[in-house]
Amino acid sequence: MDLRDRESHQRLTESLRSLREELGIREQFPEGVLHEADASVAAHTLPSTDLRALPFLTIDPPGSTDLDQAVHFARRRGTGSAAYEVWYAIADVPLFVEAGGAIDAEARLRGQTLYAPDGRISLHPEVISEDAASLLPDRDRPAFVWHFLLDAAAEVESATVRRATVRSRRQLTYAQVQAEIDAGTADEQLMLLQEIGLLRIRQELDRGGASLNLPRQEIIYAGGSYGIITEPALPCEDWNAQISLMTGMAAARMMIDGGIGILRTMPEPDDGALGKFRRQSEALEHPWPPDMPYGAFLRTLDVAEPRHLALMHAAASLFRGAGYTAFDGEVPDAVVQSAIAAPYAHATAPLRRLVDRFVLVTCESLCSENEVPAWVRAALPELNALMASSNQTASRLDSGAMDAVQAALLSNRIGEAFSAVVLQGSPPAIEDAPGKQAPRLSGTVQVTEPALEATCYGELVAGERVTVVLLEADIARRRIRFEVKPTDAPSRSPR
């Protein structure tokens, strides 16, 4: 769906601008930061270790210019138990960021790159994030290069990291990769991505991990018009994510063994949350077998099936409480990220996320048996709070922008009826005190066309197909409201 009405477009532009102001987003870099970035890029030298002979490739969404990762795969033949070799290059952002300098201070205020429909707000100046540090094709770049040896089941036998100069040869999109694999025209590199990715998914299931592969919903802006696309994730996105997860797990293990670092942790869902989800699966007629781990169960869900989609949204309640755990000396008891079912660290996106820079330097220091720099040790205690604040801002920006665009796209369709699936049903009615007005029952629905989620008033049962009527689409307030259409109520026909 797209937006071409000029008046609605203008109101949307104002709403998105207002959202940035409400969130206090830092849009422009101070002059001192830009000057330091230019000087840093001009003065940097490439690492002496030369890995440019390895034909790295990148896989990202179309149009990406801030490329954090490049990968190269090889099949091992001959003696030894290793069956695969993986090189994973991560952008060497610390090379361009002076500890305690202007870029460092600004990055701590920002926390991460923010993606909005009216423009990206970068963590670092573009001369770094989209040029000198980005692993763009056919350019020599500094990187932290992880080297993995994997056995025939893709279990990690060894993992090391060092700084090196690399040169990516190809910049691919997920759609290109999937199309080549599906057509049988993929080269060995892409076939190994699939082979290793599938084996790593099996590793995830065996250790009790879980992935929640909800359909991707993305705001696009092209030809002067906003729009929203909703589509399921491609299989190759899952395979590629497994390489990143493997690296984050290796980084966590390295830091735990070294007694210093910062982990991404998440507690296990409690018995109450698990029991509720099990009851929801039964109510939606796709019961969770008692002997099946919930990660394996989630992979049985088909987003094209309404009841399964409702279950996937219900499963989000099991993925809560994630944060960062820093340590220097004594390793804490709670080191596991429960969805991954292993210790884990953010290490693969330093161009776009603050904490990764510190993880990479820590791991490289430990692997080379050097002292972890004092500036890293000093920052560890504050990184959790910095990232928590940044994640909250990013979440509010994402949801606010989506609400605004959806309201704009529907602003001229008040009173129309739409087909929908109930994602979250109405809570049970509660008897109110005498004289008090009962709250209006509501839940969440997934409208089929256009594809969007929204609040809906009425008695709703998760997984049911319903017809809903649009009551409100307020662009300025970034709000959409539907109500269940009574069976005998007339409404305007959908376009």
N, C-alpha and C positions, 0 to 999 in steps of 0.2 A: 504494500500500500504506500502511497506517496501523497505529498502535500503540495498543491500548486495554487491554492487560493491566496491571493496577495494579502488580504486583511489578516487571515489566520497566520500566515507566514510572519507578518510583522509582529503580531502579538506573541508568537512563539519566540521570536528573536529577543523580545523584551523579557519574556519569562526566563529564558536561559541566561540572559545577562544578570537578571535579578538573582537567580539561583547562585551564580558565582559570587555575587556580592554577599549574599546571606551566609555563605560558607566561608567567607574570608579567604578565598583562594588567591594565592600569590601568582599573578600572571606574568609580569615583566621581571626580568632579572636586573638587579641593580648594576650600575655601570662598573663598579669594582669587580663584580663577579664575571662580567663579560670580558673585561680587560685581563683578568687573571686566566680565564679560559683560553683566550687567544695566545697569551704568553706561554701557557703550559703546552698547548698544541705545537707551537713553533719550536719549543725547546726539547720536546720529548725525543728519546732515542729508543729504537726497537730492541727487544731482548736479544742476547747473543745466541741463544738456542734457536736453531733454524728448522722449523717443521713445514716450510712452504712446499716441500715435495709431496706432502699428503694432500690429496684432492678433497678438501673439506667442501661441504654444501650446507646451505641454510634452508629451513622450511618455516615459513611465516604466513600470516594473512596477506592478501594482495595489497600492494602499496606501502608495505612496511619499510622504514628506513632506519629505525633503531634496532639493530640486529644484535641480540645478546649472545646467541649460541650458533655454533657450526659443528657439524659432526662428520666423522669418517668411520666406516666399518670395514673389517677384514675378517675373512674366514681363516682360522688357524689350521694348518696341516702339518703332520709330522709328529715328533715326539712330544710328550707332555699331555696333560689332561685338558688344557685350554682349547676350546673350540672356536671362540670368537675373540676379536680384539676391537675395542671401541676407543676412539679418540674424541673427546668432547671439548671443544674450545669455547671458553667464556670470555667475553670482552674484558680487557684489563683496564677498568675504570680507575682503580687506585693510582695508576701511572700518571693520570691527568689531574688528580685531586690532591692537593697538598693538605696534609693533616693540619687542622687548625686554621686553614686559610679561608678565603671568602667563599669559594665554591663549596667547601665542606660545611661551613656554617649555613649557607643557603639550602643545601641538600637536607640538612637536619630539620630545617623548618618545613620543608616540603614533604619529605618522607618517601614519596613515590611519584611516578608520572601518572597524571590523571587524564582520562580519555573522555571528552565531552563531544556531543554532536556538533558544537560550534567551534571546535578546535582542541588540540592536545595541549596540556600544560606539563612541560617536561620537568623531570627531576634535575637534569643538568643542562647547561647551555647547548644549543643545537650543534655548535662547532665540535663538541665532544660526542653528544649522544647520537647524532645523525651523520657524523663524518669520521673524525679521527679515531674514535673508539669503537664505532659500529663495524661489525664484521661483514662489510659490503663485498660483493664479488670483485675479483681481479684487483685487489688492493692489499698491500702488505699491512698487517695489523698485529698489535701486541695482544696476547691472550694468556689466560690461565688455561693450560691444556691438561685435562684429566685423561689418564690412560688406564683402561680397564682390561683385564683378562677375565673372560667368562668361560665357564664349563659348558658342556653340551645342553644343560638345562637353563643356561643363561644366569646361573648363580655367579656372583662376583668372587673370583679367586684372589685378585689383587687390585688395588686402586692407588694411583699416585697422582700428584698434581705438580706442575712446574710452570714457570713463565717461559713463553716462547713466541717467536714470530710465525704467524700463519698467513695463509692466503686462500680464501674461499674461491671456489671455481664456479659454483652455480647458486643462484637464488631462486628457490622454488616456492610455490604456494601449496597449501594442503590440497586444493582441488586438482592441481597438476599432478601431484604425487599419486593421489587416489585414482585419477583417470589413467595414468600409465600402468599402475598395478592392475587395475580392473581390466585393462585392454591387453595385458600380457606383454607390454612393450617396455616395462621397467628394467633398468640396468641392475647390476649386482648390488650396488649401494642401496637402492630402494627395496630390493627384495630382502636384503639383510635387515633393513629397518623393520619390515613386516615380520620376518622370522624371529628376530630378537625381541621385538615388541610383544608378539604373541606369547613367547616364552616367559617374558617378564610379567605379563598379565597372569599367567599360570602361577608364577612365584607369588604375586600379590594375593591370589586366592588361597594358595597353600598356607600363607602366614596369617590369613584372616583379615587382610586389608579390604578396602571398599572404595569404589569410585562412583560418584553420582553424576552420570552423563546426561544431564538435562538438555533439552533442545537449546541451541544458542539463539538468543534474541539480540539483534544489533541495530542500532540507529545508523542510517547512512545519509550522506548529503552529496547529491550529485545533480548537476544541471540546474542549480539554483533551487532545488527542492529537497525537503527532508522526507525520509521514508523509514520503514522498519521491516527488516527481514527476520524470519524465524525459520530455522532449519536444524535438523539433528546434526550432531557432531559426526564428522567422517571417521571411519575406523583408523586412518593413518594419524589422526590427531591423538588418539589414545596411545598408539605405538610410540609416537614421538614424545608424548608426556611421560611414558615409562622410562625413557632415557634420562630425562630431567629428574624424575623421582629417584632413579638409581644413583644419580650424582648427589642429590640431596641426602640420601641415606649414607653414602660413602663419606660425605663431609661430616655428618653427625657422628659417625663411628670414629672418624679421625680425631674430632674434637673431644669426644668422651675419653678416648684412649690417652689424649694429651692433657686432659684435665683443665681445658679452657675453651670457651666458645659460647655460642648462643644457638639454641635449638628452637625449632618450631614444634610446639607441643599441643596436644589436645587430649582431654580426659576421655575415658571410655564412657559411652552413654550409660546412664543408670538403669536399674531394673524397671523403674517406672516408665521411662521413655521407650525401652525395648518392648515392654508389655503392651503399651499403647499402640506402638507400630504393628505389633503382631495382631492385635485386635482389628486394626484398620485393614490389614491385609485380608483378614477373614471376611470383614464386612464388604470389601471390594471384590470378593470372590476370586482372589488369587492368594490363597493362604501361604504363609511363610513356613516351610517344613521345619519342625523342631530340630532336626539334625543338620540343617544347612546353615553355614555362616551367612551373616547378613550381606557381606560383600558379594558372595556368590548369588544370593537371592536377588540383589539389585541388578545383576547382569541378566536376569531372566525377564526383566521388564522391557516392554516395547512401547516407546513413546507414541506410536501411532494408535495404541489402544487406550481409550479414555480412562478406564479404571487403572491401568498401569501408570498412566501419566499422573493421575491423582496420587497414587502410591509413591511415586518418585518425589513429588512435592512434600508428601508427609514424611518421607525419609530425611528431609533436610533437618528435622528436629534431632537427628542422631549425630549431626555434624556441627556441634556447638561447643563453644568454650576454647577455641584455638587462641594461642598467644605465643609469646617468646619467653624462653627460660635461659638466662645468662648465668655463667658460672666461671670462676677462676680459682682453681684449687680443688675443693671438694665437689664432686659431681652430685647433683641433686638426685633424689629418688625417682621423681617423675620425669622421664626423658623420652617417653613414647608419644608419637602422634597417632592417635588411635585409629583414624581412618586408613592410615598407611600401615598400621600394625608394626611399627618399628621406629627407632629414633630417626629424626629427619631434621634437615636444616634448609633454609632458603639460600641457595648458592648459585643459581643459574640466570639471574636477571639483574645484574648490577647497574645496567643503564637505566632501569626503570624502578628499582627498589633499593632503598638505602641500606638495609641490613646485609644484603648480599656482599657488598664491598668488604665489610668487616669479616664475614665468614671466609671469603676467598683468601684474604691476607693471612688469617689465622691458619687455615689449612695448608697453604703453601709454606708458611713458616715451620709448622710442625713436620711436614713431609721432608723438608730440607734440613731439619734438625737445627733451626735457628730460633732465636728468641722471638716470641710474638711481640710486635712493636708496642711501646708504651701507649701510643695513641689509641690502639685497638683496645687494650686493657682498660683504659680510662673511659672509653665509650660504652663498654658492655652493659653497665648498670642502667643506662638511660635509654637503650635502644628499644626495649619493650614499650615504654611509654610513648616514644616518638612514633613507632610503627602503629600502635593502637590508635593514636590520634589521627594519623594519616589514613589508616584503613577506614575509620569512621567517616572521615571526609569523603573518601572515594565511594563508599557505599551510599552516602546521602546524595552525592552528585549523580551516580548511576541511576538510582531510583527516581530522583527528582527530574532528571532529564528525560527518562523514559516516560514518566507520568505526563510531562509537558508535551512531548511529541505526540503521545497517544491522544491527549485531549485535543490538540490541534487537528489531528487527522479525523477526529470524530465530531468536531465542533458544529458541523452543519447537519448532523444526523440525529438530533434529539428526537425521541419518540419512535425510532426505528426498532425493529425486532431483529435479534441475532441468535444464531445457534451457539450453544456453549456447553462445556463440560464442567461440573463442579469439582474443584480441586480441594477445597476445604469447606466442609459442611457447617451449617449453623450450629452453635452450641445448644445444648438442651435448655428448654425454657425454665426460668427460675421464678418462683412465686415471689412477687414484690410485696413490700409492706403496703398496708392500706393507704390509699391516697397518692401513691407514687406511680408514675407512668412507667410501664414496662419498656425496657430498651428495645429498639428495633432489631429484629433478627437479621443477621447478615453472615456471609461467608465469602469465599473467593472463587471466581470462575475463570476458566480459560475460554475466551471467545474464539470460535473456530475461524471465522473470516470477517474482519481482519484478525490475525492472530495476536492476542494480547491477554494479559491477566488483569483483573479488576475486582473491586469490591462489588458485591451484589446483595441487595436486600431480599429477604424472604426466607422461607423454610427450605433449606438446601441439604442434600445428602451427597456426600463425596462419591464421585464416580458416575453420577447420573447425568444423562443428557437433558438439557433444559433449553427453553427459549427465554431469552431475557430482553428487556426493553431498556434502551439508554435513557436515563433520567438527567444526567448532568455530564458536561465535558467542559470544565473550566480551565482555560489555558493559564491564566494568571495565577490561580491557586494550585495548578498542576494536580487536578483531581478529576477522576471519572467515577461515576456511580451508575449501576444498573439495578433493575429489580426483576424478579421472576415474573414472567408474563402470565396472568391468570388465563385459564383455558378459554374463558368466554370474553376476554377483553380484546377490542380491536386495536391495531397499531399500524403505523406506516410500514410498508413492505421494504425489506432491505434492497439496496441498489444492486 
